[in-house]
Amino acid sequence: MFLVLAVVPACFGRELGIRRIYIKSLIRLFKWGTERLEREGARRNQSIIMATSEDIIEKENSINRLGSLTNCVNEQHKNFELSDVVYLVKSGIEAVIDDEVTKRFRAEELSSWNLLTRTNFHYQFIRDENDNLISSVYGIRLSLLWFAGVVLRYCVLLPLRILVTCFALTWLFVTVFPLTLMADSEFKRKAAYYVNLVAFRIICRGFSAVVDYHDRENMPQSGGICVANHTTTLDVAILMQDRPYAVLGQIHGGFLGWMMRTLSKATKHVWFERSEVRDRMFVSKRIMEHVSDERNFPVLLFPEGTCINNTSVMMFKKGSFEIPTTIYPVAIKYNPWFGDAFWNSSKHSMVQYLLVVMTSWAIVADVWYLPAMKRQPDENAMQFAERVKSVICRRGGLVDCIWDGQLKRMKVKESYLHEKQRELGELFGDDEGVPCAPPKKVRFDLTPSGGETDDEFNQSEQCCSSETDQAERTVLSELENADNVNGLRHRD
Amino acid sequence: MGSKASLHLREEEIEAIQQETGFQSNQIIRLFSRFTSLDKEQNGFLTRDDFMRIPELAINPLADRIVDAFFNGGEEHVNFRQFMRTLANFRPSSAKTSEDSPNSRTNKLKFVFSLYDYDSDGMISKKELLQILKLLVGANINQDQLSHIAERTLLESDTNNDRHISFEEFKTVMVRTEIDTKMSVRFLD
């Protein structure tokens, strides 16, 4: 039966190759589809116009939280002049047209169609030989193909995938349970390793994951922390398909909590009570304890704290990097052609998201294991975090973004604005002909005194609490998420 | 996926916007994509909050005035046409640009002028100057000093001594500023 095809290869860590053949056929199909579109267009003397994700403008006046305004606004003169606002105006308009943050929370746009209506491909028009614009009309063959695709995905693949996933979860439980009854031993640990591996391999088959692992000699070892860029909860499955990790999570009550506690007896994860989550020192201590024991699996952390759309890596929270242990960076890049892996938690709930994933063509990803890194004596946690982030970006071909992922839900802190105002105040404050009263410099700093504070596991450095929504509530990313109403409200 | 009529761009609209603003159709489509991505609730229009959600804009001291430029008078919503009209001011201009097109030097200057001119009476008063200065420096310069700076700026520009800066006087002051480059956004094709 189909299940056998899923299970048996998983046990041996081999692939039958069915999924790869499937992917190759899809690629050929997409190429054909694109060529058809272009040929149709050329035949009718039409050129296709569409929105792509390439840059629309070249930014010349960008202001961000780090840069200094003074040398830009006011070049030769020191006193205020009417023309001084022009720099800021252009900067503001550039931000309206294109900014580094809001585009990270929307699915990546494709340059052509992958036969899924859900792809961000609304805006396609054709200009015909009379220079008229018409909405694009796909040829009959392409539409048929699309329809066949719909049938295939919803009626064949979806049920199969749901079946495999349910089976996988049952399998996980069934194979782990005997281990929970055993006492600690070398055998138990080895068994746990393989049981986890097989279970997650089956899970990955549940959404047709085709993953290529690179540089496996750098694979994370026990006694360290693995950090990766975060796109979706499936990141965990994809990584655990290659080797097991210990995850951080919050214990739930009820059946789920019981299940988590039981499974923990076989594989040690790092679970927290709800109350403990707020206590950053405690969290660090627990992780340190876990990491010191060589027999435990490496901890898997996502320092961005939230899901990003896999075009860039946003600010890493420094909490993970303060712990004195080895960091194993991992870069994950999904191929958007076969399905969008990004979980937009404000758009889809978990169930909707899983449904979307299971009705996509496949989830194709590349995983790069990067050489282990340790914090140098002369760098602080933030600098170390930046260093790790840039390594991941370079390897994964992602844009290095300095902004905080929490800006997905929260407003940027006013202190950045006040900082800009302070700079301008200093610039214009020595205006000639003005009496010598020293300018009153007042800092409207919303962060508690002590400068750089909150960016650790849970709190966000760049955001202030306003609307928070509780959409993204997976067990695994809960700790890294700062969108807990209680926690944030009390800070500000 | 929103299926409301206002969320899709019709061909006639693209043509009309092209005529009005001078943007090319691929730029219009691209900017429409941007417009919808800012439109969080998928209403077909943008509110002030939608703009201020952009972090790079929110930390700009002149954010409020820049956002005001998109909204007509006391309105609360900006539709795509108005959005494009405002952005049209920032298209690069050349020697061939006619005076009437939105991206002419005169119209760019008018844009900056209207930033200062809160009550849109065609004149910049000292009070309005003060308001802009306050936006720029916050509380980092005290009221008296700000008043002095505003006074000095007014005296330098107000040639007919009516304690107001008219658009003509404004143009004279800005004659040395390279408005064409400084108020143009570099669009890539």
Chai-1 contact restraints between the chains, C-beta under 6 A:
chainA,res_idxA,chainB,res_idxB,connection_type,confidence,min_distance_angstrom,max_distance_angstrom,comment,restraint_id
A,I49,B,S25,contact,1.0,0.0,6.0,A-B,restraint_1
A,I49,B,N26,contact,1.0,0.0,6.0,A-B,restraint_2
A,A51,B,I29,contact,1.0,0.0,6.0,A-B,restraint_3
A,A51,B,R30,contact,1.0,0.0,6.0,A-B,restraint_4
A,A51,B,S33,contact,1.0,0.0,6.0,A-B,restraint_5
A,D55,B,L188,contact,1.0,0.0,6.0,A-B,restraint_6
A,I56,B,R30,contact,1.0,0.0,6.0,A-B,restraint_7
A,I57,B,V185,contact,1.0,0.0,6.0,A-B,restraint_8
A,I57,B,R186,contact,1.0,0.0,6.0,A-B,restraint_9
A,I57,B,F187,contact,1.0,0.0,6.0,A-B,restraint_10
A,E58,B,R186,contact,1.0,0.0,6.0,A-B,restraint_11
A,E58,B,L188,contact,1.0,0.0,6.0,A-B,restraint_12
A,F80,B,I149,contact,1.0,0.0,6.0,A-B,restraint_13
A,L82,B,V173,contact,1.0,0.0,6.0,A-B,restraint_14
A,S83,B,M174,contact,1.0,0.0,6.0,A-B,restraint_15
A,S83,B,T177,contact,1.0,0.0,6.0,A-B,restraint_16
A,V86,B,K182,contact,1.0,0.0,6.0,A-B,restraint_17
A,L88,B,N60,contact,1.0,0.0,6.0,A-B,restraint_18
A,L88,B,L62,contact,1.0,0.0,6.0,A-B,restraint_19
A,G92,B,L57,contact,1.0,0.0,6.0,A-B,restraint_20
A,G92,B,N60,contact,1.0,0.0,6.0,A-B,restraint_21
A,G92,B,I66,contact,1.0,0.0,6.0,A-B,restraint_22
A,I93,B,F90,contact,1.0,0.0,6.0,A-B,restraint_23
A,E94,B,V185,contact,1.0,0.0,6.0,A-B,restraint_24
A,A95,B,I54,contact,1.0,0.0,6.0,A-B,restraint_25
A,A95,B,E56,contact,1.0,0.0,6.0,A-B,restraint_26
A,A95,B,L57,contact,1.0,0.0,6.0,A-B,restraint_27
A,D99,B,I54,contact,1.0,0.0,6.0,A-B,restraint_28
A,D99,B,E56,contact,1.0,0.0,6.0,A-B,restraint_29
A,V101,B,P55,contact,1.0,0.0,6.0,A-B,restraint_30
A,T102,B,I54,contact,1.0,0.0,6.0,A-B,restraint_31
A,R106,B,S37,contact,1.0,0.0,6.0,A-B,restraint_32
A,Y123,B,I29,contact,1.0,0.0,6.0,A-B,restraint_33
A,Y123,B,S33,contact,1.0,0.0,6.0,A-B,restraint_34
A,L133,B,E11,contact,1.0,0.0,6.0,A-B,restraint_35
A,L133,B,I14,contact,1.0,0.0,6.0,A-B,restraint_36
A,L407,B,P55,contact,1.0,0.0,6.0,A-B,restraint_37
A,V412,B,P55,contact,1.0,0.0,6.0,A-B,restraint_38
A,V412,B,A58,contact,1.0,0.0,6.0,A-B,restraint_39
A,Y416,B,I59,contact,1.0,0.0,6.0,A-B,restraint_40
A,L417,B,I59,contact,1.0,0.0,6.0,A-B,restraint_41
A,K420,B,P61,contact,1.0,0.0,6.0,A-B,restraint_42
A,Q421,B,P61,contact,1.0,0.0,6.0,A-B,restraint_43
A,Q421,B,V137,contact,1.0,0.0,6.0,A-B,restraint_44
A,Q421,B,G138,contact,1.0,0.0,6.0,A-B,restraint_45
A,Q421,B,N140,contact,1.0,0.0,6.0,A-B,restraint_46
A,R422,B,N140,contact,1.0,0.0,6.0,A-B,restraint_47
A,L424,B,L136,contact,1.0,0.0,6.0,A-B,restraint_48
A,L424,B,V137,contact,1.0,0.0,6.0,A-B,restraint_49
A,G425,B,V137,contact,1.0,0.0,6.0,A-B,restraint_50
A,G425,B,N140,contact,1.0,0.0,6.0,A-B,restraint_51
A,G425,B,I141,contact,1.0,0.0,6.0,A-B,restraint_52
A,G429,B,I141,contact,1.0,0.0,6.0,A-B,restraint_53
A,D431,B,I149,contact,1.0,0.0,6.0,A-B,restraint_54
A,V434,B,Q145,contact,1.0,0.0,6.0,A-B,restraint_55
A,V434,B,H148,contact,1.0,0.0,6.0,A-B,restraint_56
A,P439,B,I141,contact,1.0,0.0,6.0,A-B,restraint_57
A,K440,B,N142,contact,1.0,0.0,6.0,A-B,restraint_58
A,K441,B,N140,contact,1.0,0.0,6.0,A-B,restraint_59
A,V442,B,A139,contact,1.0,0.0,6.0,A-B,restraint_60
